[in-house]
Amino acid sequence: MPARKRTGAEAIILAGGSGTRMGGEKQYLPLAGRPMLEWTVQAFTASGQFDNIILALGPGNLEKYGPAWEKAGIKTAPAGATRTQSLRNAFKLVGREAGLVAVHDGARPLVSAELIKACLAGAAAAGAAVPAVPLKDTVKTVSADGASFERTPPRASMMAVQTPQCYRRAVLAALLERAAEGKDYSDESQVLEELGIKAAVVPSSYRNIKVTTPEDLLIAEAFMKDEKTITSRSRTPVPRAGFGYDIHRLVEGRPLILGGIKIEHTKGLLGHSDGDVVLHAVCDALLGSISAGEIGVYFPPTDLTIMGISSVEIAAKTLEVMAAKKARIINVDITIVAEEPKLKPHYEPIRDSVARILKLDKGDVSVKAKSREGLGDIGHGEAMVCYAAVSVIK
């Protein structure tokens, strides 16, 4: 498969705010059934404009959610005490070859692909570009003590700025170098004025709101209830889990196949297929993780044409279904319950085989076995059970 063509642009999403006005960390508040930050990241991944996306997270969220974001292909950086420090930390991960960098608020989940593209184009032409909307309300300056109004600036010459604010890489590097250490800029583009750089104005939409108050969350929720908006956005990959179980009777005259390999024993597993209890449990777990049924849906036991089919073929079909659902396997944990034969000497060959069949690294496959201490059919050597737990990204 050919490598995806690089765009030369990278994005930084700042999501380290404490959300004191929201009573909690706003980036992870639920919005239309998902954490708000997922919508924000998804807008950038779905735009197709970026080689890399870097997410600046506070310490707690970095520890809790960072590994999952990294698994999904999103780089993470620790947020700083100020917005500017968070941006500095994230900028360290921007590739040297990146020509453009977009900086966006994690609490602006409704940004559109069209606005992202327009801001990048503006930055490519002018060095920096900032989205903005005309003011709808009259604004006034107030006295130092806040007790009285002093004057009314002309509204026509003022705009409310938003994000993503986009820059040529060299311009953003100069901006961060110029920004005063320890000073908290509410908007990094204000440093451009000190550098004598004029950012291009990119007309934006009032829909691109920043969620900072409970009222904002209600407004965003109303926007997200627009079915067209929800269904038109491609979903950000998220971790999912699956669990599988299978049992087969041990009988004489059948080969014992576990994890795709033959194990020497006086009995084998009875079944419509080769009876590979390991691959059956794993495949059911994988299909369950993506809500795609179980192996009997694809290989019904009433189909006599597949009598004796190798479970490696069942696994191959499962991988096809996973690929169609755009799901990627992260790891597989297998537990076999059997009284005989002793399976510890076969752990590594089974791991090797399962990893090869599922196209995984061996380090992502775990195999272990337990006995039933002589209890029941399994304990009497008449049956074998396998449990499988899997994690995937979809």
Secondary structure, DSSP 4 states (H G I P E B T S, - for coil): -PPPPP-SEEEEEEE----GGGTS-GGGSEETTEEHHHHHHHHHHHHT--SEEEEEE-HHHHHHHHHHHHHTT-EEEE--SSHHHHHHHHHTTS-TT--EEEEEETT-TT--HHHHHHHHHHHHHHSEEEEEEE--S---EE-TTSSSEEE---GGG-EEE-S-EEEEHHHHHHHHHHSPTT---S-GGGGHHHHT-PPEEEE--TTS----SHHHHHHHHHHHT-HHHHHHSPPPP-EEEEEEEEEEEEEETS-EEETTEEE--SEEE-SSS---HHHHHHHHHHHHHTT---HHHHS-TT-GGGTT--HHHHHHHHHHHHHHTT-EEEEEEEEEE-SSS--GGGHHHHHHHHHHHHT--GGGEEEEEE--TT-HHHHTTSEEEEEEEEEEE-
